[in-house]
Amino acid sequence: MAKTKLEKIANIEDEINQLNARKKELLQQHNAQERKARNHRLCKRGGLWESLLPDTITLTDDQFKTYLEKTLLTEYARKILRELNAQNAATAAPQTTETAAHTDTAPAAKPAGTAQGGRA
């Protein structure tokens, strides 16, 4: 049975709506996966921090922030971070684009100073 043009248009619109719903669902799943990975990374790194420097556990949030600012915002700390990021870049460079596309990697670190409002 031949469909009218209006019926074909309605079917196409239904397909578009279904695809949009599927796209939205996949985006939600992707965002949830990224949130879980970030939470895991933060908890793991926080635990590592506390295991290496247990005296920081008793600090208030403001004291801990001050400690981080005074220790990590030094030129020496930034130099170490640049070196580690350079090592990561050198390791990632040999990967082909196909390999890189299929590898689960953490998002790139923010440049030094961005987390502190661009302080130098």
Protein Blocks (a to p, Z undefined) as FASTA:
>chain_A
ZZdfklmmmmmmmmmmmmmmmmmmmmmmmmmmmmmmmmmmmmmmmmmmmmmmmmlmmpcf
klmmmmmmmmmmpfklmmmmmmmmmmmmmmmmmpcfklmmmpccddddddehjlnoopZZ
